Amino acid sequence: MTKFKIKVGDTVKVIAGDNKGSEGKVLQILRDRNRAVVEGVNLVSKHTKPNAQNPQGGIVKKEASIHISNLGLVENGEAVRVGYKVEGDTKTRISKKTKNAI
């Protein structure tokens, strides 16, 4: 199982691909496929049949996953690389650019 420097709830910016420049909150991490689902990013149209929740059916916009390498953690409005700092028995994520804890 791989460890990622981005976690659920983080605000990230897309740094490569069709959605480059868009920001959103990480909703889900798919560890087995190295992908993440980000709120409002990489929207796809999904055709749905009528059901109890949606009796009309139709086309629904939904977030699709995006590869984790195309995401950068946002600090002060710009994407930064993430490192780790170990002090005693605590390990904290830090920004490589400003050296501040995230």
N, C-alpha and C positions, 0 to 999 in steps of 0.2 A: 504494500500500500504506500503510495507516494504522499509526501507532505508538501503542502502548498503554502506560500507566504501570504495568500489571500484567503480570508475567512468569510463565512456567511455574515451578512450585516455590514461589511465594509463598503465604502463608496469607492467605485473604480471608474477608470476612464479607458475607453477603447483606444489602443495605440496603433492598431493595424487592421486592415480589412475594410469592408464596405461601410461599416458603422463607425469609422475612425472619428474621434473627437467627441462622441457621445458619452455621457456619464450616467451612472445608475447604481443602485444598491444591489449587492449580490444576494439572490434569493435562495440559491441552491448550488452545491458543488458536487459534480459527478466525478468522483475520484478514479473510478475504473477507466474512464474515457478521457481524463485530463481536461475536462470542460466545466464551465460554470454558466448558470442561468442568471442574467442580469436584467433588472427591472427596466422595461422600456427600450431595450436594445435587442437587435436582431429579431424583429417582429416578423412572423410568418402568418399567412392566411390558412386557417384550418377549417375544412368543411365539416359541419356537424349535422348529424341526424336529429330530428325532433326527439326529445326525451322529457322526463318529468320536470327537470330543472329549466330546460329551454324548449318549450312546446313548439316554438316557431322553427327551430333549427336554423340553418344558414351558415354564413361565413363568419368566423370568429378570429380576431387578431390575437396571437399568442406569442410569448417570448420563446425563442429557440436557444439552445446552448451555443456558447462561443468558446473557442479554445483559450485555455488559461494563459498561454504565452502572449495573446493579443490584448491582455488587460494589464493596467498599471494602477497601483493603489494611489488614491488622491490625497495630497496634503497641501493645504492652502491653495486649492484650485488647479494644481498641476500634478501630473503623474510622476511618482518617484519610485526608485528601486528600494527594496526592503532588505535589511540585514538584521542580525540578531546580536544582542549584547547580554552577556551572562554576568550577573553580580550576585555572588553568594550562591543561593539555590534558586534564584528567580531568573527567568529568561524572558526578555522583552524584545518586541519588534522595534527597530529604529529605521529612520529614513537615511538612506546612504548620502543624500544631498545635504541635509541640515544636521544630521546626527541626533535629531530629537526623537524621543519615544513617540510611537504612534498609538 
